[in-house]
């Protein structure tokens, strides 16, 4: 090859290598991605949502417990779920770090229901709160890589794609909303079988973006799905709706002898216990 042509080839190769290396290496920092997600949310102060949940009784079985539910958000940090069947009602109230559950007219021990986790991410309205939540589940925002999920390009925070053994949060690269949350610990923080929450069908109502479909998976098997039926932005709430003291005063505390203790620490036992609780509502 003539010297002049060889020089041009070397120059073009160097430019291509540098350009390709920069294109491959550049990924938004995880904290910037989380900030973009928070900024993409609307300025609403509260939400009222009617939804239907289906909890599978057994893996790979169509049999499921159906739950009609109304949930209420008041930002930041307040959440209430009312699920009703005939005379039986399940109420779950969370105000900051405090939580209270009433089942069948009785206050029950504060078990950490893995099916309630989905709202933790949606309650966050600041990057600091979001980072605190993710740190609680072992997700380090300093680790951020590009990956793919269900055909879309995503930012994978907390793990290096395609490693799925680590806890991680996947955020859509184009819209900056979360699409997948993978846990590597159970509801008590102990190592367990893998559980993940998938947020889909993000829909805008007014200025609000919200996932109208939430799916839970245990070891890759569907465990529960939630489908939103109606969403109202900034409705008027009665003052007592998020008042934990008022809720406690309305129901007698469950006797210690009636409290059922989990037989194990794994997510599977927690899910099984939750299914049994919901089955009581529909018997």
N, C-alpha and C positions, 0 to 999 in steps of 0.2 A: 504494500500500500504506500503511495507517495506520502512524503512527510507532511504536506499541507493537509491532505485528506485525513491522515492519522491524527493530526492535531485537532481538526474539527470533530472527529469521532470521540476523542478523549474529552473535549470540552462539552459536547452534547451529553455524553455519558455522565459527566460530573454534575451537570445541571439537572439531569433526570434523577440522579441519585439523591441530590440535595432536596429537590422538589418533592420526590416521593417520600423521603424520610420525614420531611416536615409535615406532609399531609397525613402520614400514618401516625406520627407522634402527637399531633395536636388534638387534645380532648379537653373540653371545658372542665375546670376543677369541680369536684363534687359539691362544694359549698355554693358555688355559683349556680349549679343546676338546681339545688334545693331552693335557692333564693328566687330563681326564675319560676319555679313551681308556685311558691307562695305569692309572688307578684301576679301570677296568672289568675288567681282566685278573685271573685267579685268582692264588693264592699258590703255584702249582706251582714246583718247582725244575728239573724235567726232563720231557721228552716223548719218546716213541717212536712214530713214525707210519709206517704202510705206505701207499703211494700208487702210483698208476699215472699216468704222463705220456704224452701223445701229441703229438709234434712234427711239424707239417706240413712235408713236403718242399718243396712249392711252394704259393704262394698260390692260393686258390680250387680246391684239389685235395683229394680225400678221402684221398689217399695219405699215410701218416704213419708215423713211427718210434714204436714203443711201448716205454716204459721202465718196468720194475718197480723200485721204489725204496723203501728204508727210510731215513728221516731221523731224526736224534737232535738234540734241543735240550737244552742245559744252560745255565740262566740264571744270570747274564747273560753273553752274548757268545760262547757256544760252540755250534757247529753241525757236524754231520757227515752226509753223504749217501753211501749205498752203493747203487749200481745194478749189477745182475748179469745176465749172459746167458751161460749155459753156462760156459766156462772164463774168460770175460772179465769184468773188473770195473772200474767207475769209482768211485773214492773221492774225495770232496771234503771237506776239513776246514778249518774256519775257527775260529781261537781269537783273539778280539780283532780286531786289524787284520792278523794274519798268516794266510795261506791256503796250502794245499797241495793239488794235484790229482794223482792217480795214475790213469793210463789204460792198460789192457792191460799191467799189471804194471810200468809205467814212470812215473817222475815227469816230468810235463810242465811247460812254462813256465807261470807263473801268469797265464794269460789271464783277463780279467774277463768271465766268461760272463753275458750279460744274463738268462739263464734262472735264474740263482742269486740274482737281486736280491730276489725276493719275500720271502725269509726275513729280509732285513735289517730290515724293518719289524717283523716278528714277534719278533725277538730283543730289541728294545728293551724295557727294563723301568724306565726312568726318563725323565722329560720332558727332562732335559738331554741324554741320549743320543739321544733322538728328534729334538730340535732340531738337534743336531750332524749327524745323518744327513741330515735334510731340507736343511740349509744346504749340505751337500756336493753336493746335486743342484739347488741354486738356488731352493729354496722358502723364502720369507720368511713366518714365522708372524704377522708384524704385519699381513699382508693376509689378511682372512677375510671371505667373503661367503656369503650363502645361495644355494643353487641346487638343481637337481634332477638326479638320475641314476637311470635305470631306474625312474622313477615315484616315487622316494622323495626327501624333502627332505634335503639334505646341506649340511654346512659345507664350502666350498671354500677351502682354505688355500693361499696363494701366488699366487692369481690372482683377478681380479674376474669372477665368473660373468656371461655365458656364454663369456668368452674362454678358448679351449682351446689357444692358441698358447704359453702359459707353462707351465713345470713346476708341478705342483699335486698336492695330496692332497685327496680328497673323503672326508669322514667322516659316517656316517649320523647325522642329527640326533637320532633317538630313542634309538638304542642306543650311539652313540659308538664304533662300530668302523669301520675304514677299508674303503672299498668300491672306490676307484679311485686309482691312482697314475700320473700322467702325467709322462713324461720329455721333456726338450727337448734332451738331449745323449746321445751314445753312451756305450759302456762306458769309453772313454778320456777322457771329458769334453769331446769336440769336438762342434760342432753337427752334428745328424744328423736322419734321418727320425724321426717321432714314434713312441715306443713307450709302451705303457701296460700296467699290470697291474691286473686286476680281481679283487677278493676277494669271494667269494660263499658262500652256504650256511653262514653262521656257525652253529656248533652247539656246545652246551654238553655237556661231559663232566666230571662232577664239578663242580669250581669253574672249570674251564677253558673258555674260548671260543676256537674256532679255525675258520678258513675251510676248509670241506671241499671247496671248489672254487676253484681259482686259474686264471685265464685270462690269456694274454699276447696282445697285439695289436700289430701293426706297421702303421702308416698305416691303421688301421681294419680290417685283415685279421687273422683269427685265426692265431696262430703256434704256440701250445702251450696245452694244458690239463692241469691236474693234478687228479686226483680222489682224495680220501682214502678208504682202505678200512678202516683201523683206527687208533685212537689210544689210547695208554696213558699215563696220568698217573703221574709219579713212579716209573717202573720202576727197577730196579737196573741200573747200568751198570758194566762192568769198568773198572778204573782206567786202562787203556791206551787206551780208546776215543777220548779227546780228546788223547792224548799225541803231539804232532807229531814230536818227536825219535824216538820209537819207530816211527812210520809211515815216517819218512825212512830209518831203518836197515833197514827190511824190503824196500825196493825200490831197485834200482840207479838212479842218476840217468841220465836220457835223454841220449844223446850230442848235442852241439851240432849235428852234421850231420843229425840226425833231426828237429830241431825245425822245425816249419812256421811261417813268419811270416805274419801277416795281410796281405792285399794292399791293404787300405784301412782307414780309421778308422771307417767308418759302422757303425751297428747292423746293417744288412743283412748286411755281410760277417761280422760277429761271429756272427750267427744262422746264417748259412750254414756257417761253420766249426764251430759247435757241432753242427749237424745232421750234418755229415760225421763228426765224432768219434763221435756216437751211432750212426751207420750202421755204423761199424766193429764195434760191439758186436753187431750183429745179422746180419752177413754170414756 
